[in-house]
């Protein structure tokens, strides 16, 4: 996992026909794992360990599933979900999104 410092966060939800994920830098996720209670993504979230410009993803990103992991992560960093909704960028991918082909977190 990438332990570099995170840049300014621009929240982005990536959705397909069946689900959505919140894109988060691994560096920010790693910082949050130091908080108590410790935030750990479930196996329904994914991470990117290789850059792929074709799909618009970069290395060092996590994709937190929308139902449980994303809200738990946002709560762990003190962000109100209703405030996030006003500033989030959304991207829709028809069919099955490329995120589903990434490695999963191990929980």
C-alpha positions in Angstrom: 0.0 0.0 0.0 1.1 3.5 -0.8 2.2 5.5 2.3 2.8 8.9 0.6 0.9 12.0 1.8 -2.5 12.5 0.2 -3.2 15.4 -2.0 -6.3 17.6 -1.9 -9.3 15.3 -1.9 -11.9 15.7 -4.7 -14.6 13.2 -3.9 -15.8 11.0 -6.8 -18.4 8.3 -6.9 -18.1 5.8 -9.8 -21.3 3.9 -10.6 -22.3 1.1 -12.8 -25.7 -0.6 -13.4 -25.6 -2.4 -10.0 -23.4 -0.5 -7.5 -21.2 2.5 -6.7 -17.9 3.2 -5.1 -16.2 6.2 -3.5 -12.7 6.8 -4.9 -10.2 7.6 -2.1 -6.4 7.9 -2.2 -4.7 5.0 -0.4 -2.5 7.5 1.4 -5.7 9.1 2.9 -7.1 5.6 3.7 -3.8 4.7 5.5 -4.0 7.9 7.6 -7.5 7.0 8.6 -6.4 3.5 9.6 -4.5 5.2 12.4 -7.7 6.5 13.9 -9.6 4.8 16.7 -11.8 3.0 15.9 -9.7 1.7 13.1 -11.3 1.8 9.6 -10.8 -1.2 7.5 -12.5 -1.7 4.1 -14.5 -4.9 3.6 -14.1 -7.4 0.8 -16.7 -5.4 -1.2 -14.2 -2.6 -1.7 -11.3 -2.6 -4.2 -7.9 -1.1 -4.7 -5.8 -0.2 -7.7 -2.1 -1.1 -7.5 -1.3 -0.3 -11.2 -2.0 2.7 -13.4 -4.3 2.2 -16.4 -5.1 5.4 -18.4 -7.5 3.4 -20.5 -9.9 3.1 -17.6 -9.1 6.4 -16.0 -7.6 4.8 -12.9 -4.3 5.5 -11.2 -2.2 3.5 -8.8 -2.7 4.0 -5.1 -6.5 4.4 -5.2 -9.1 2.7 -3.1 -12.7 2.2 -4.3 -15.0 2.0 -1.2 -18.4 0.3 -1.7 -21.3 2.7 -1.3 -23.5 1.0 1.3 -21.2 0.4 4.3 -17.5 1.2 3.6 -17.9 4.6 2.1 -20.2 6.0 4.9 -18.0 4.4 7.6 -14.9 5.9 6.0 -16.5 9.4 5.8 -17.6 9.1 9.4 -14.1 8.2 10.5 -12.7 11.4 9.0 -15.6 13.6 10.2 -17.3 14.3 6.9 -21.1 14.7 6.9 -22.5 12.6 4.0 -25.1 15.3 3.2 -22.4 17.9 2.7 -20.3 15.5 0.6 -23.3 15.0 -1.8 -23.1 18.7 -2.7 -19.5 18.5 -3.8 -19.1 15.0 -5.2 -18.2 14.3 -8.8 -20.2 11.4 -10.3 -19.2 9.1 -13.1 -21.5 6.5 -14.6 -20.1 3.4 -16.4 -22.8 1.4 -18.3 -22.8 -2.4 -17.6 -20.2 -3.7 -15.2 -17.6 -1.1 -14.2 -13.8 -1.8 -14.5 -13.6 -1.5 -10.7 -15.1 -5.0 -10.4 -11.9 -6.4 -12.0 -9.5 -4.9 -9.4 -8.1 -6.7 -6.4 -10.4 -6.7 -3.3 -9.5 -5.8 0.2 -9.1 -8.9 2.4 -11.8 -8.7 5.0 
